[in-house]
Amino acid sequence: MKRVKLLNAILILFLLISNTLSAADLEEGKTKSFKVTSGGSLNVELQTGNISIQTWDKEEVQVKVEGLSEAAFKNLDTELKGNELTVRYENDEDETEDEATFTFTVPSKFNLNLKTMGGNISLKNNVNGNVLIDTYGGEINAKNINGAANIETKGGDITLVEINGNCNVNSYGGDISISLINDKNAKVSTNGGDINIKKSSGGVSVKTYGGDITVGELGGDSELITYGGEVSVEKAIGNIVMNTYGGNLELKSVTGKVTGKTNGGDINFKKVDGSVNLKTMAGMIAVELNPSPNSESKISTNSGSIELTLSPSAKVTVEARIHVQGWWKSAKDNYKIYSDFDSQSYTTDEGAHDIVGVYNVNGGGSKIILKSVNDEIKIKKAVK
């Protein structure tokens, strides 16, 4: 019995050793393959170097390293445990290696955990699995990811083609571009760049601290916030929040409720089926609105004009108010409310310094409140 246990222990030790590569097992420019099965995992941790991922139909992982000196290979460890392959590389403090490239070819159905302190990461083909990517000083490029994607770079751009799964993308110093997101609650953010999303089938939370946000199509409730740029959306379905602290807001088509605010820019919304709550501290507001039944919309600007365009069939009650700052008697005649619809009332309030017009369009209905300061208000009928 003792002899059997000893033989089993020796066998296990042999298997562990045989699945661990030493520096001598990998050579510059040559490949090494590991037998795996679909659904496994690749873990890569590099102190420096680029990571390139390709996929194929084979049940194995192929590793190729280029750009390392012969001496540097002693710092490269590759270990296979079960169906999980781990590759680690740390360069010595006194070594100054040229940037190396680590190329991995994995089964198309494989999970990836990729980290490098100083290099780019690229996924050349479609990946069917969960993906975690982290680089401290490079760019990230990926094609289709069919699984959860957690992607982050501390100092570069991110370019993704398609994500089908939970999406969390972040850059601390670069632009982000994504062609398609299929996720109900995706999160995309950057601390210093622009964000461009062509289409999201669900809702998305987008934030940048120093750039523009451009979205082609949104399919769910979304929040778009920038602290130093413009926000533009082509088409949206759902409740949308659009905020900027220093730029314009633009929306070309939406079905739902829209909340928008800018501290220093214009707001231009077209083809809104629903309701709006819009405010700018310094700019003009133009809205084409087809109000949803029993809704309430508010539009205000502290320094700029308002132009509201209503569908001919809209049943709304509009209250428009111009607040006149300065000397009332000399300033009140400079500002007017213009409307294609007959007014229910049109008054001037000398005590409050307000010019107020009320309009019951098609008998009245959903409520719309308009307010400007020292600028005109126009209420127009849309041309069929």
C-alpha positions in Angstrom: 0.0 0.0 0.0 2.8 2.4 0.9 4.5 1.6 -2.4 1.2 2.4 -4.4 0.9 5.8 -2.6 4.5 6.6 -3.3 4.0 5.8 -7.0 0.9 7.9 -7.1 2.7 10.9 -5.5 5.5 10.5 -8.0 3.0 10.4 -10.9 1.3 13.6 -9.7 4.6 15.4 -9.3 5.6 14.4 -12.8 2.4 15.7 -14.3 2.8 19.0 -12.5 6.4 19.4 -13.7 5.6 18.4 -17.2 2.9 21.1 -17.5 5.3 23.9 -16.4 7.6 25.4 -18.9 11.0 26.7 -18.0 12.8 29.5 -19.9 14.6 26.9 -22.0 11.3 25.5 -23.4 10.5 28.7 -25.3 12.7 30.4 -27.8 12.7 33.6 -29.7 10.2 33.5 -32.6 9.3 29.9 -32.1 6.0 28.5 -30.9 4.9 26.1 -28.2 1.5 24.4 -28.0 -0.6 23.3 -25.0 -3.4 20.8 -25.2 -6.6 22.2 -23.9 -10.4 21.9 -24.4 -12.9 24.6 -25.4 -14.2 26.6 -22.5 -10.9 26.9 -20.7 -9.0 30.0 -19.7 -5.9 31.9 -20.6 -4.3 34.2 -18.0 -1.5 36.5 -19.1 0.4 38.8 -16.7 3.2 40.9 -18.3 5.3 43.6 -16.8 6.0 44.9 -20.3 5.0 43.8 -23.8 2.1 43.6 -26.3 -0.5 40.9 -26.2 -2.0 39.6 -29.4 -4.9 37.0 -29.4 -6.0 34.9 -32.4 -8.5 32.1 -32.4 -8.8 28.8 -34.3 -10.8 25.5 -34.3 -8.0 23.4 -32.7 -8.2 22.2 -29.1 -4.9 23.7 -28.1 -3.2 27.0 -27.2 -0.2 28.1 -29.2 2.3 30.6 -27.7 4.8 32.7 -29.6 7.1 35.3 -28.1 9.1 37.9 -30.2 11.3 40.7 -29.1 12.9 39.2 -26.0 16.6 38.7 -25.6 17.8 35.2 -24.8 18.6 36.2 -21.2 15.1 37.6 -20.7 13.5 34.3 -21.3 14.5 33.2 -17.8 11.9 35.5 -16.4 9.1 33.9 -18.4 6.9 31.3 -16.7 4.2 29.3 -18.4 2.0 26.9 -16.5 -0.9 24.7 -17.4 -3.2 23.5 -14.6 -6.1 21.5 -15.8 -7.7 23.6 -18.6 -6.2 26.9 -17.4 -3.0 28.2 -19.0 -1.1 31.0 -17.2 1.8 33.0 -18.6 3.8 35.5 -16.6 6.7 37.7 -17.5 8.7 40.1 -15.3 11.8 41.9 -16.6 14.8 42.5 -14.3 15.3 46.0 -13.0 18.7 46.3 -14.8 17.3 45.1 -18.1 16.2 47.4 -20.9 14.3 45.2 -23.3 12.7 46.4 -26.5 9.0 46.0 -26.4 8.1 42.3 -26.9 5.0 40.8 -28.5 3.3 37.8 -27.0 1.0 36.1 -29.5 -1.5 33.5 -28.4 -3.7 31.4 -30.6 -6.6 29.9 -28.6 -9.8 27.9 -29.2 -12.6 30.2 -30.4 -14.5 29.3 -27.2 -12.1 30.4 -24.5 -12.0 32.8 -21.5 -9.3 35.5 -21.4 -7.7 37.4 -18.5 -5.1 39.7 -20.0 -2.9 42.2 -18.2 0.2 44.2 -19.2 1.9 47.0 -17.5 3.3 48.5 -20.7 1.9 47.5 -24.0 -1.1 47.2 -26.4 -3.6 44.4 -26.4 -5.5 43.2 -29.5 -8.0 40.5 -30.2 -7.7 39.7 -33.9 -10.7 37.3 -34.2 -14.1 36.6 -32.6 -13.9 35.3 -29.0 -16.7 33.2 -27.4 -16.0 33.6 -23.7 -15.6 36.1 -20.9 -12.9 38.7 -21.4 -11.0 40.8 -18.9 -8.4 43.2 -20.3 -6.2 45.6 -18.4 -3.3 47.6 -19.6 -1.5 50.5 -17.9 0.1 52.0 -20.9 -1.4 51.1 -24.3 -4.2 50.7 -26.6 -6.9 48.0 -26.8 -8.4 46.7 -30.0 -11.0 43.8 -30.2 -13.4 42.3 -32.7 -16.5 40.4 -31.6 -16.7 39.4 -27.9 -19.5 36.9 -27.2 -19.4 37.0 -23.4 -18.9 39.4 -20.5 -16.4 42.1 -21.3 -14.5 44.1 -18.6 -12.0 46.3 -20.5 -9.7 49.0 -19.0 -6.7 51.0 -20.0 -4.9 53.6 -17.9 -3.4 55.4 -20.9 -4.7 54.7 -24.4 -7.6 54.4 -26.8 -10.1 51.5 -26.9 -11.6 50.3 -30.2 -14.2 47.5 -30.1 -16.3 46.1 -32.9 -19.1 44.1 -31.1 -19.8 43.0 -27.5 -22.6 40.5 -26.9 -22.8 40.3 -23.1 -22.2 42.4 -20.0 -20.2 45.4 -21.0 -17.9 47.5 -18.8 -15.3 49.6 -20.7 -13.1 52.3 -19.1 -10.1 54.4 -20.2 -8.3 56.9 -18.0 -6.7 58.8 -20.9 -8.0 58.0 -24.3 -10.9 57.8 -26.8 -13.4 54.9 -26.8 -15.1 53.7 -30.0 -17.6 50.8 -30.1 -19.6 49.7 -33.1 -22.3 47.5 -31.4 -23.2 46.7 -27.8 -25.8 44.0 -27.0 -26.3 44.5 -23.3 -29.2 45.9 -21.2 -27.0 48.0 -18.9 -23.6 48.7 -20.5 -21.1 51.1 -18.8 -18.6 53.1 -20.9 -16.4 55.8 -19.4 -13.2 57.8 -20.0 -11.4 60.4 -18.0 -9.9 62.2 -20.9 -11.3 61.6 -24.4 -14.2 61.2 -26.7 -16.8 58.3 -26.7 -18.4 57.1 -29.9 -21.0 54.3 -29.9 -22.7 53.4 -33.2 -25.4 51.2 -31.7 -26.5 49.8 -28.3 -29.5 47.4 -28.4 -30.2 48.2 -24.7 -29.5 51.0 -22.3 -26.0 52.4 -21.6 -24.3 54.6 -19.0 -21.7 56.9 -20.7 -19.5 59.3 -19.0 -16.4 61.4 -20.0 -14.6 64.1 -18.1 -13.0 65.7 -21.1 -14.6 65.0 -24.5 -17.6 64.6 -26.7 -20.2 61.8 -26.7 -21.6 60.6 -30.0 -24.2 57.8 -30.2 -25.9 56.5 -33.3 -28.7 54.4 -31.8 -29.9 53.6 -28.3 -32.4 50.8 -27.4 -33.1 51.5 -23.7 -32.9 53.9 -20.8 -29.6 55.7 -21.0 -27.5 58.3 -19.3 -25.0 60.4 -21.2 -22.8 62.8 -19.3 -19.7 64.8 -20.2 -18.0 67.5 -18.2 -16.3 69.2 -21.1 -17.9 68.5 -24.5 -20.9 67.9 -26.7 -23.5 65.1 -26.6 -25.1 63.9 -29.8 -27.6 61.1 -30.4 -29.1 60.0 -33.7 -32.0 57.8 -32.5 -33.2 56.6 -29.2 -35.9 54.6 -27.5 -36.4 54.9 -23.8 -35.8 57.5 -21.1 -32.7 59.5 -21.9 -30.5 61.8 -19.7 -28.1 64.1 -21.5 -25.9 66.4 -19.5 -22.9 68.5 -20.4 -21.1 71.2 -18.4 -19.7 72.9 -21.5 -21.2 72.1 -24.9 -24.2 71.5 -27.0 -26.9 68.8 -26.8 -28.2 67.3 -30.1 -30.9 64.7 -30.6 -32.4 63.7 -33.9 -35.1 61.2 -33.0 -36.4 59.7 -29.7 -39.4 58.0 -28.3 -39.5 58.4 -24.5 -38.8 61.0 -21.9 -35.6 63.1 -22.3 -33.9 65.1 -19.6 -31.2 67.5 -20.8 -29.0 70.1 -19.2 -26.0 72.2 -20.4 -24.3 75.0 -18.5 -22.9 76.6 -21.7 -24.4 75.6 -25.0 -27.4 75.1 -27.2 -30.0 72.3 -27.2 -31.4 71.1 -30.5 -33.9 68.2 -30.3 -35.9 66.9 -33.3 -38.7 64.3 -33.6 -39.4 63.9 -29.9 -42.3 61.5 -29.2 -42.8 61.8 -25.4 -41.8 64.6 -23.0 -38.8 66.7 -22.2 -37.2 68.5 -19.3 -34.5 70.8 -20.7 -32.4 73.6 -19.3 -29.5 75.6 -20.5 -27.7 78.4 -18.6 -26.4 80.1 -21.7 -27.8 79.1 -25.1 -30.8 78.6 -27.3 -33.2 75.7 -27.2 -35.1 74.3 -30.2 -37.4 71.3 -29.8 -39.7 69.4 -32.2 -42.2 67.8 -29.8 -45.1 65.4 -30.2 -46.2 65.1 -26.5 -47.3 61.8 -25.0 -50.8 61.9 -23.4 -51.1 63.4 -19.9 -47.4 64.3 -19.9 -45.6 67.4 -18.7 -42.6 69.1 -20.3 -40.4 71.9 -19.1 -38.0 74.0 -21.2 -36.0 76.9 -19.8 -33.0 79.0 -20.6 -31.3 81.8 -18.6 -29.8 83.4 -21.6 -31.1 82.5 -25.0 -34.3 82.0 -27.1 -36.7 79.1 -27.2 -38.3 77.6 -30.3 -41.0 74.9 -29.8 -42.4 73.1 -32.8 -45.6 71.1 -32.2 -47.3 68.5 -34.4 -50.6 69.9 -35.9 -52.6 67.2 -34.0 -51.0 67.8 -30.6 -53.4 68.4 -27.7 -51.4 70.5 -25.3 -51.6 73.5 -23.0 -48.6 75.7 -23.3 -47.6 78.3 -20.7 -44.8 80.5 -22.1 -43.1 83.0 -19.9 -40.4 85.6 -20.6 -38.8 87.1 -17.5 -37.4 90.6 -18.1 -34.4 91.7 -16.2 -33.5 95.3 -16.0 -35.6 98.4 -16.4 -39.1 97.1 -17.1 -40.7 100.0 -18.9 -37.9 100.3 -21.5 -37.1 96.6 -21.8 -40.6 94.9 -21.9 -41.3 95.9 -25.5 -38.1 94.3 -26.7 -39.2 90.7 -26.1 -42.3 88.9 -27.3 -43.9 85.5 -27.5 -44.7 84.5 -31.1 -47.1 81.6 -31.8 -48.8 80.0 -34.8 -51.6 79.1 -32.4 -54.2 81.4 -30.9 -53.6 82.4 -27.3 -55.9 81.8 -24.5 -54.4 84.8 -22.7 -51.4 87.1 -23.2 -50.5 89.3 -20.2 -47.7 91.4 -18.9 -47.0 91.4 -15.1 -45.1 94.6 -14.2 -44.6 93.4 -10.6 -43.0 90.1 -11.5 -41.4 91.6 -14.7 -43.0 88.7 -16.7 -44.6 88.4 -20.1 -46.9 85.4 -20.1 -48.9 83.6 -22.8 -51.2 80.6 -22.5 -52.2 78.5 -25.5 -54.7 75.7 -25.5 -53.8 73.8 -28.7 -56.6 71.5 -30.1 -58.5 72.0 -26.9 -55.6 71.6 -24.5 -54.1 68.5 -22.9 -50.5 67.7 -22.0 -48.8 70.5 -20.2 -45.7 72.4 -21.6 -44.0 75.1 -19.6 -41.6 77.5 -21.4 -39.4 80.0 -19.7 -36.7 82.4 -21.0 -34.9 85.4 -19.6 -34.5 88.5 -21.8 -35.1 86.6 -25.0 -38.0 85.6 -27.3 -40.1 82.5 -27.4 -41.6 81.0 -30.6 -44.3 78.3 -30.7 -44.6 76.9 -34.2 -46.9 74.5 -36.0 -45.0 71.7 -37.8 -45.3 71.6 -41.5 -46.8 68.3 -42.7 
